[in-house]
């Protein structure tokens, strides 16, 4: 089972494949990640991935820098640590 760790929040929770994306998953567990458009256009929900791999299910309009990913259009492929 894939585990997602939110470093700043100090929470580690098992990934729920029913979650729409990492942003939705975080919010379900009381972790606040700033967001605006929630469709990969604005970049507000971008968060650094500290460990692990994730994938985009939709290509974001605003490309991010190394290690910075939009949580509104991603899901984990492996155990993951986010700076959130």
N, C-alpha and C positions, 0 to 999 in steps of 0.2 A: 504494500500500500504506500502510495506517495504521501510524504509529510511536507507540509508547508510551514516554514518558520518565519514569523514576522519579528525581526530582531528588535526594533524599537519598542514594540508592544510586549515582547517577552512571551509570545504565544506560539505554540507549535500545535497544528491541528491536521488531521488526515484530510487529504484532498477529496472533495465530493465531486465525482464526475457529472453530477446533475447541475452543478454551478455553471452559470453562463460564461464566466470568465473570472480572472483573479480579483478584479475589483469587486464584483458581486460577492465572491467567496469571502473576501476580507470583511466587507460590510456585514455579512451574515454572522460573523464572529466578533463584531464590535470593534473592528479595526478601521479607523477613519483614514482613507486615502483621498486627498482632494481630487475632485473630478468636475467636469463640466459637460462636454458633449456626449461622453460615454460610447462613442463610435469610432475612435481612432483618428479624429481630426485635429483636436486642439493640443494634445500633449499634457494636459493638466494632471492626469493620473499617472504620469511617468514616475517610475520607482526604480532604484538601482537593484539589480539582481546580484547578490553577493556570492551565492553558490548555487549550482544546479543548472539545469537547462529547461527552457520553456519554448513554446512555439506560438506563433500568431495564427489565428484562424481567419483573420482578415488583415490584409496589408494596410498599415497605418498611412494616413495622408502625410503626417509629419514624421520623417525618419528621426530616430533618436541616436544618441551617441553610444559609444561602447559601454555595455553593461546597463544601460538605461532603457527600460522597456515600458510600454503602455499596458497597464493592468486591465484596461477595459476590453482588450482584444487579444489576450494571451491566456494560455493554460500551461500547467507544468508537465514536463515529460519525465522528470526525475525529482527526487527530493529537492526542495527549493528553499533558499533563504532570501527573503526580501528585506530591504532596508525600510521597513514600515512598522 
